[in-house]
Amino acid sequence: MLNMQPYIDKTKIIKALAHPTRLWIVEELAGGERCVCKFVQDIGADFSTVSKHLLLLKQAGIIVDEKRGKQVYYTLKTPCILSFIACIEKVANNA
């Protein structure tokens, strides 16, 4: 019988990326760590909404956070995800 768990795990990661705001966050983190306050400012959404997006990415293992005083900073845990996003761009441009 086929073990579907590896595919379920991969689907969780793909689903975490399946939102324009979360894709944008990941691409922003390619330039280095960012404070949640900067995301709130740039996205123009409330803190709660941005935090939910960040939590989904964190739960998927794509980003990590570090609390410094009252601020939380995020970085890419898996920068290789950027190669996957670049591949998606190539497919989208050829569609």
Secondary structure as GFF3:
##gff-version 3
##sequence-region A 1 95
A	DSSP	alpha_helix	5	17	.	.	.	ID=ss1
A	DSSP	alpha_helix	20	29	.	.	.	ID=ss2
A	DSSP	beta_strand	34	35	.	.	.	ID=ss3
A	DSSP	alpha_helix	36	43	.	.	.	ID=ss4
A	DSSP	alpha_helix	47	59	.	.	.	ID=ss5
A	DSSP	beta_strand	63	68	.	.	.	ID=ss6
A	DSSP	beta_strand	71	76	.	.	.	ID=ss7
A	DSSP	alpha_helix	81	94	.	.	.	ID=ss8
###
